[in-house]
Amino acid sequence: MSLSTVKGKERAIEPVEDLVEEQLSHSTSESESDSDASSSSSGSSSDSDSDSDDEPEITQEYLDSLLQKAKENAIKRQQEQQVEAGEEEILTLEAEPESLPPLDPGTLPKAYLNLDRNAKSSSNGDPEIEKAQKAVTFSAPQPPAAPAELSKTGKPLTKKERKAVTAGPDWFDLPAPAEADLPRLHREVEALRLHNQLDPKRFYRKEEGEGKGVKGLPKYFAMGRIVTTDTPFSTPTTENLTRAERKRTLVDELVDDAEARRYAKRKFTDLQTVKGARGRGTKQARKASRRGKW
């Protein structure tokens, strides 16, 4: 484990080598003073003391131990200074790579219960039950392909003829009605064109094909019906007509309308009055109206 400390940007770190040299010089000076004192004392001592054992010599191992102690003291002093200054101390550990176990479990057996993402339903994964279900259930046959559209001669329609059947996707594929349905549809369209006679308070512009019979019908058109409004509990509402009030055609609905009948009756009475004023037995009345009052 290695210990490292972090200081500020502008503050210099005191070198460890200087501290080691100071400690080493201090220790050598102390050893020299001790040796001088011992030499003076040995000179003044008697001859019997000189015969005693010599002092141990300073070896390289002793110097190395002193150097190691000086380094340790310098590091401790530097740490104490950093703690006193309130600086942050960061411990950096040596990288120890650890091998993680593999997360791939390999091939697992089929689960007994399979839940979907929303956990609404579960299916049994028992292979015996699945085999029994496959043996019992029968696959539904696919619907047959739609037969090709044929022309009057019995030949399949060409691309141009298929394109002429509808008005195209821009007009929501509005179909062209068959020629056999044109007389029936003509009566419905004429009833719609006479809506200006039903409402005297509105004016409608005359249509292009009005008064031309079946030839005045547009090429692409369709007659629809108003779809009833669905209620939450399938109860009748005032917006929907009852079954007795519904009619098969638009003309029947207009004839059954009370307001339309009232207006048609009034217009019929006015027309009969005008025609009656010009009919039989009105000659004397016309002469009397032309006669002078004098």
MOFENCOR-V135038 format. One line per field, one symbol per residue. ss: DSSP state (a for helix, b for strand, c for the rest). burial: 1 if it has 9 or more other C-alpha atoms within 8 Angstrom, else 0. A space follows every 50 residues. Layout:
ss->???
burial->???
//
This chain:
ss->cbbccccccccccccaaaaaaaaaaaaaaaaaaaaaaaaaaaaaccaaaa cccccccccaaaaaaaaaaaaaaaaaaaaaaaaaacccccbbcccccccc ccccccccccccbbbccccccbbbccaaaaaaaaaacccccccccccccb cccccbccaaaaaaabccaaacccbcccaaaaaaaaaaaaaaacaaaacc ccccccccccccaaaaccccccccccccccccccccccccccccccccca aaaaaacaaaaaaaaaaaaaaaaaaaacccccaaaaaaaacccc
burial->00000000000000010011001100100000000000000100000000 00000000000010011001100110000001000010000000000000 00000000000001100000010010001100000000000000000001 00000010000110011100001111100001001111111010010100 00000000110010011001100000000000000000000000000001 11101000011011000000000000000001000000000000
//
